[in-house]
Every structure is written in C-alpha cells, then in structure tokens.
Amino acid sequence: MKKIFLVIALNLSFFSIAQEMTTNDALRYAVENMNGTARFRGMSGAFGAVGGDLSAININPAGSLFFNNNFASATISSFNNSNNANYFGTKNKENFSTLDLNQIGAVLVFNDTSGKSEWNKISVALNYDNTNNFDNRIFTSGINPFNSISNYFVDQANFFADTPFNDYQFDMAFETYIIDPHPTTPNQYVSNVSPGGNYYQDYFATSNGYNGKLTANVATSYKDKLFLGINLNAHFTDYVLTTSLYENNDNPENPSTQPTIRNIVFDNQLSTYGSGFSFNLGAIYKVNESLRLGASYESPTWYNLNDELVQDLYTYGNVNVPSGDESRYYGSPIFVFPTYRLRTPSKITGSAAYIINKKGLISIDVATKDYSNIEYKNTNQNNFRDLNSQMSTELKNAYEIRIGGEYKIKQWSLRGGYRFEESPYETGDVIGDLTGYSAGVGYNFGESKLDLSYANSHRNYNQNLISSGMTDTARIRNVQNNVSLTYSINF
C-alpha cells in the first residue's frame, strides 16, 4: 500500500524531479540519424536539390516533383553498432545488430498537358521512414579510484529531503543498508560503503526502439522551373532502456557499528513512448538543365511523451549487519509519470545539384539546427525551467554538410557520399562531431529498380554510469555500419 501511495505522490508533486531528465534525453529526439532508401543513403542524404527519391522529400518536400511516373519503394536495413568503451583505462567492446523494414512509401504524379495552366504538375506522396533506430548495446568496466555509486543514493536522498520522493529514495537505499541517517544533521544521509577508493564498477545498457515519421506530401511546379512542396509529418516513438550497474569493493570495514556494503547491483528500466507533429516547406529552382538550387525549412517537432520507470536495488556480502541480512533486495513499483512535452529545434537546409549530361550528378546540402532552442514543458507547471536553462547554455547552433554523387553506366548506377555533423554541444567532450561515408550501387530493370548501399559513421561521446552524485564517465567510440536494400517500381 505504501508503494502505491508513493507512485501517486510522485505523480502529483514531483514529476520532473523523479524523472531525472537530462540534456541527452532531449537529444535522443532532436538528433536524427541518416536513414531512408538505399539510393538516399548511398549518397549520404545529399538530396535537397536532387529529389526523385521518397526519402529525399524529408530533406526538401519539392523533391517529389522529380518523379516522372507513379512510384513506390520499400527498404530493409541492417543496423550494426560497435561501441568501444574506455573507463579508467579499462577497454571493452560491444557489438549489436538488427534487421528492420525502415522505409515504405509511394508517390502519385499528375501532369497537366492541356497547356491551360503554367502550374503544370502536381505530386502527392505518402512515405514512412524510421528516422532513428535505437537498438544498441554498451558494456564498460573499470576500477574507479575515487567514487562509489552509493554517492548517487546519498545525493538523491539529501537533495530530495522533506519531499514525497524522499520516502522512496530512503526506503530503497535504507532497506539495502546503502545509506543511514546522518548522526547529527536531520533529514540528511551518509553512505555505508567504506571509503578508500578502488571501486570496481561495470555498466551494461541495452536500448531498443525507434523514431518513426509518417509523411504526407503535396508539391506543384511552375513552368517546370520552380518546384514547391509541403509535408505534414506524424511522429511516433517507442524507446526502452535497460541498464545494470554493479560495484564491488574490499575496503576496510567501517570502524563504527554501521554496516559495510561490499556489493551493489542497481537495475533500471525506462520506457518512453509518445507521438508528435511537424511540417516541412521546400523549394527547388531549376536554373538550367544542369543546375538546380534548393532551400527548405523543417519546423520543430512538438512531442507528447510518457515515461515509465522500474528500479531494482540489490546488495550482498554485507558485514556488520544482523545475521541473515547479508543479502538485501528492494524492488520498486512501476512509476507511471504524467505526459510531458518536448519541442525539438527547427532546421534550415540550402542545397545545390549539378547534373552531368543526364548520366551523373554531384550534390551538396548544408543545414543548420540550433539545439539550444530545445524545450521541455509539462501541463501543470514548468518544472523543467532549470533544465531548459542548462540546455540553452550548453547546446549550440550546429552545422551539417552532406556531399553525394551518382554516375550511370547503362542500367547500372554507382554512388558515393560524405557527411559531417557538428556536435550539438558547445564543447565536444560530451558528444563529438560525427563523420560518415557511404557507397552504393543500383540496377534498373526498366519498370523496377534494385538499390544497395553501405554507410559508415563514427562519433565519440561520454557515457554517464549514473545520473547524479558520481560524475565519472566512460568514453565511448560508436561506429555504425549499415547496409540497406531497396526495391522500387513504377506503376
């Protein structure tokens, strides 16, 4: 009954505190990966002025006008994440792969050949893309010479003293002997893990889920020179993060009568799900048969999100405890938090494409997105004020460049690309810049096509093992190797 009361109190009074939202939680939805068709990925997404691809309309909605016929495509992709971790000099490597149907869509093209109007072409498209695949796995371990993870429980209990959340934090840590009340200061707590450093710690995290976007597109052209388009986008997200943090120490026992904690296992499962809305506006101008220029605007995405959290805490090998209490376990209820809102930043893209004798092309996109404009809100009151202020200070306006090329040899098409994304942080120590390369090949059967691509990217970032009380991080180098296969058909 007490656990049920804690959930209710948590929901009514201390929603934002208990969720421990971070800047990286917001970036999970603000930073999009380069997913889509194999042709799109083979050219590293440099399609803002090219068009003629269903994933390209995510960059510039006017691109759907460059289809000559009704067209449909579907894409399956193999996503591989390789994570190399370094924690206090100990190195670990973890690989994780998944297979997914990540794109499917179709476009209808209507030409006015009567000559009565100079707006002579209309296209209507519906396309689904996975803008992010969250399937990943990380393992890191090492000996921390400074800090125990018990600092987290002390920090949480002391910070939330005299709040409903304190009841839960106190119960979880006190029942497993990790903390005790401070001997002289009311409503404050101390750790029962012996000081001395050399805490062996390992961290295992598995994430699953996706960000999906369903796009309804309409575009029209004027004199076959100016192309204008608009997208209305429905977003869907489902994310589950499961983590297990372990610590062991053999430091001397506490000289007092307090317990001494040898081993701690702290498990968490966070589920986030919800939906959102955004829109795109785009224009492409055909300077001549060889040169095209494009510009597009992507609005913020307005999300409504929900979180659910389960925590388990386990200690064993405890000494100076009552007989039979050497092992202690505490399992939390399922905390279901009220719906909150997240607004991601808008994005502006400028593009240029040069067509080479109808046999090849070179394309470049330059985009900018101001991540400092990310904002959290909740329905009752703005409990995210401090976090929003932190993000406006720590995050910046970041640039992205994509360069792609394609060359046709009879029925074959050869493709390659490069992309670079700046870190969203003012300092690259938290999350570094991203660099990626791609290659692809396609074969045209006449009324259908088959395209294959390979894309590689890498980025370094710091991984916190726990949200507060212990600032030590593991350095992760994430390398993605993705293969996509697309079948498309004119109809």
N, C-alpha and C positions, 0 to 999 in steps of 0.2 A: 504494500500500500504506500509506503514511503517513497518507493521509486516512482510510482505513478504520480504522486504529488510533485516530485522533483521535475518530472517532464512538464507538468502543467505550469509550474512556477517558472521554469526555464523559458517556455514559450511566451508567457505573458510579460516577463520583466527583463530578461537578459539575453535576448535572442542574438544580438550581434556579438556580444562578448563570448558566449559559449561556442559560437561557430568558429571563432579564431580565424576570420577571413584574412587573407594576405594578398599582396600585390600579384604574386604568381597565380593565385586562383583566378584573378581577373584576366590575366594574360592568356590563360588557357582558352578563353573565348575570343580575345581580341587579336591574337596572332593566328593567322590561317596558314595551313600547310599548302603546298602546291600539288593538289590532287586534280583529277579530271581524266579526259581521254588520253590515249597513248600518243596521239599526234600533239596534243597540247603539252603533255609532259616531255615529249621528245625535244621540244623547242623551249623548254624551261618556262613555259607560260607566257612567252613574249608574243601575245596575240591581240594587243589593244587596237592596232590598226590593220590587222590581218583579217580577222573574222573567219566565217566559213567553218566554224567548229562549235559544237554545242557547249563545251566548257569555256570557250572564248567569250561567250556572252556574259559570264561572270565578271570579266575584265571590262568589256565595253558592250552594252546592250545593242548597239547598232550593228554589231558583227553578224547578227543572224540574217542580214540582208545579202550577204555574200554567198549564200547557198543558191544554186541555180535551180534546184528541184526540191520537192519534199524529201526529207532526210531523217533518218533515225540511227541512233548508235547506242551500244551498251559496252561497258568496260568492267573487266575484272582486274584486280591488282594484288600483287604480293607485297606486303609491307614488312620490312625487316629493320629492327632496331638493334644496334650494337652499342652497349654502354660500357665504357672503360672508366672505372672509379678509382680515385686516389684519396685515401683517408689516413692522415698522419703517416704517409709513406707506404702504407699497405695498398697494393693494387689488386683489383678484381675486375672481371669481365663477365657480362651477361648478354645473351642474345635472345631475341624473341621475334617470331614471325607469325603473320596471319594472312589469310586469303579472304578477299572481300569483293562483292559486286558494288563498286563505288560510283558508278555513273550510268544513268539511263535517261534517254530523252528523245524528243522528236521536234521537227520544225515543219510548218506548212508555209509554202511560198505562193503568193498571189501576184501575178503580173497583169498590168493594165496595158494592153496592146492597142487600145482604140485610139490613142493619141488625144483624147479629150482632156486629160489632166496631166500636168507636169509632175504630180506625185504619182509615179507610175509603178510602184512596187510596195507590197506590204508583206511582212513575215510575222508569223505567230508561232511561238515556241513554248514548250514545257520541258523542263530538264531538272533532274535530281543529281546532286553531287554531294559526296562526303567531303566537306571542306577540311575536316581533321579526323584522323584515326588515332584514338587514344591508347590502343593496345601496346603495352610496353612493360618492361620488367627491369628492375635495378637491384643490384646487390653490392653493398660496400661494407668493409670491416676494417678494424684497426684498433690500436691502443691509444686511448685519449689520455694524455699525461696531466690534464687539468680538471676536467669537469665530468661529473656524474649526471646521468639523465634524471636522477632524483631532484636536481635543481629545477626541472620543469614543474614538478608537483609542489615544491616549496613556493616557486614563483606564482603558480596558479592559485594556490590556497591563500597566500598572503595578499595577492592583488585583488582577489575577489572576496576578501573578508567582509563580513556583515552583509552578504547578498545571498539570495536563494541558491545561486550556483556554488557558493562555498560549501553548502551541505553535501552536495555531490562530490566535489573535489576532496573534502575532508574524509567522507566515507571511503572513497576509493583508495586514497593513499594511506589513511589511518588504519583501515582494516587489513591492509597488507604490510603494515609496520614500516612503510617508507618514511612517513613523517610522524612527528609528535608535536603537541602544542609547545610553544616557546616557554621555557621555565619561568620567565619574568614578564614578558610582554603579552598582554591579552590579544586574542584574535590573530596571532602570528604563529608560524610553524617553523620547525627545523628539520633537517634531514637526518635519518638514521643510518645512512651509508657512511662508512668510515672515511674520513679524509685521507689524502695521501697520494692521489693520482693513480695513474696506470690502470685505468678502467678499460677493459676490453669491451668493445661495442660492435655489434653488427646490425645492419638495417636491410630489410628486404621489402621491396614495394612492387606490387603488381597493379597495373591500371588497365581497364577495359572500357570501351565505349566509343562514341563518335560525336561529331558535329555534322548534322545534315542540313542541306539547303535545297528547298524546292522552289524553282524559279519559273514565274510566268512572264513571258517576254513578248513585247509588241514593238515593231520597228517599221519605218517607212523611209523611202528615198525620194529626193527631189532632183529630177533631170539626170538621174544616175550619177550625180556628183556629190550631193550632200546626203548623208545617211544618219538618221536619228532613231534612237531607241530608248525604251524604258523597261526596267524589270521591277516586279513586285516579288519579294522573297519571303518565304516562310521558313523559319529555322527551327531545328529540333536538336536537342542534346540529351545524352544519357551517358553518365560518367560514374564509374565505380573505382575507388582507390582503396586497396587493401595493403596495410603496412604492418610489419612486425619489427619491433626494436628490442634488442637483447643486450644486457650488460652483465658482466661478471667482474668481481674484484676479490683479491685476497689480502686486503689491507688489514692492519691490526684491529682487534675488536675495540669498540668504544670503551673508554675507561670507566664511564658511568654505568648505571644499571639499564640504560636504554638498549633496545635491540640493535643488532648489527645485521645489515642486509648484504647478502653475498650475490644474489642473482635476481635480476628483474626482467620480466618479459611484458612488453606493453604493445597490445594489438589494437589497431583501429580499422574500421571500415566506414568510409564516407561515400555516400551515394548522392549525386547531384543530377537532377533532371528538370526539364522545362522546355520552353519554346520562346520564339522571338520573331521580330519583323524588321525588315529593312527594304530599301529600294535603291535602284541604280539609274543614272541618267548617262547617256553617251552619245557622241557624235563622231563620225568619220568623214573626212573630206578628201575626195579623190582629186589631187592636183592635176595629174595626168594619168595615163595608163600605167605608169611605172611607180609613181609616188603617192602614198596615202599618209594622211596625218589624222591622229585620233586624240580625243580628250574624253574623260569620263569621271563621274563622281559617284562614290559609294557612300550612302548615308550611314550613320551609326546603326548598330543593331540594338534594338530595345528588347532585352530578355526579361522574362519572368521565370525565376529559378526556385527550386526547392531542394533542401538538404535533409538527409537522414544520417545519423551517426550512431555507431555502436563501438564501445570501448571495452576491452578486457585487460585486466592487470593481474599479474601472477608473480609472486616472489617465492623463492625456496632456498634451502641451505641457510636459513636464518639462525642466528645464535643469540643467546641471552633472551630467549622468548619462552613462554610456557611450554611444557612438554606436549608434543603433538601439534604444535603450531609452526614447525619448521617450514611448512609449505602453506601459503595463503593465496586464495583466489578471489577476485572481485569482478563480476560481470555487470556491465551497465544495462539499463533498459535501452530501447530504441528511441533516440531523441528525434522527433519529427519537428522541424523548425518551420515557422511561418514563411510564406512566399516573400521573396525579396526581388528587387530589380537591379539589373546591370545594364549600363549603357556603354557600348564599345565606341572607339573613335571612328570618325569618318575617314575616307581615303580618296585622294585625287591622283589620277594617272594621266600622264601625257605619253603619246605613242607615235612612232613613225615606222613605216614599212616601205621597202623598195623592192619592186617586182622585176625580176631579171628575165626578160624575153619569154614570159609565161612558163619558164622552166624552173625557176627558183626564186627565192626571196630572202631578204635579210630584214629582221625586225628588232626594234628596241622599245622597251617600256621603262619609264621612270615614274615611280609612285612615292607618295609621301603620306604618312599617317602620324598624327600627334597622339601618342599614347598617354600623355599627361591629362587628356580630357576624359579618361575612363572614370565612371562614376557609379557608385553603389547607392541604392535607396531602399528603404522599406516603407511599408504602407502607414505605419503608425507615427513614427518619428525618425529623424535622421540619426540613427545610431552609428552610421559609418562616417561621420564627419572627420574624425582623426585619420582614418584610413584613406579617405579621398584626398585629404590634405597631404598625406605622405606620398600618394601616387603622383600628385601634381608636382611634387618636388623631385622625386626620384626618377620619374619617367620623362621621356623627351619626344620630340618630333623626329621620327626615324625615316630614312630613305631606303628605297628598294630599287634595284635595277635588274632587268631581265633582257637577255640578248638571245635571239634564236635565228636559225637558218634552215632552209629546206631546198633540196635540189632534186628534180625529177629526171629519171632515165627510163624512158618508155613507161612501162607500167609501175616501175619502182620509184619510191621516194626515200631519200636519205635526209636525216635531220640531226641537228645538234643544238645545244643551248648552254647558257651560263646564267646564273643568278646570284645576287648578293643582297642580303638584308642586314641593315644595321641593327644593333642591339636596341631594344626599347628602353633600356636603362641609360641614365646619364653616365654611369660607369660600367664598363664592360665586364667587371669582375663578377657581377651577379649572373648575367646572361651575356654571352659573347655574340659577335656577329656570326651570321650564317653564310656559308659559301656552298654553292651547289653546281653540279654539271649534269648534263643529260645527253642521250643519244637515242636515235630511233630509226625505224625502217617501216615502210608501208608498201602494200601491193594493191593495185587497183584491178579488180576483176571485170570492171565495166559498170554494172549496176550495184556492185557492193565492193567494200574495201576491208582489208585487214591490216591493222597497225600494231606495232610492238615498240615499246620504249623501255629504257633503263635510266633511272635517275639516282644520283648520289648526292648527299648533302651532309655537312657536319657543323656542329656548334658545341661550344663548351659552356658549362654553367655550374653554379654552386648549388648543392643539394643539402637542405637542412634535414637533420635527422628528427628534429622535434621543433615545435613552433615557437617556444619561448624558454627562457631560463638557461639555455645552453646554445651559444651562438656558433659553435664549431660546425663546419660544413665539409662535406666531401666534394671534391672537384670531379665533375662528370664530363666526359667527351662522348657526345651522342653522334653516331654515324648511322644514317639511313640509306638503305639500298632497296629501291623499289622497282618492280617490274610490272608493266601494265600491258594488257592486250585488249584491243577494241575491234569490235565488228560493227560495221555501218553499212547502210543500204539506202539507195534511192527508191522512192515509191510514188 
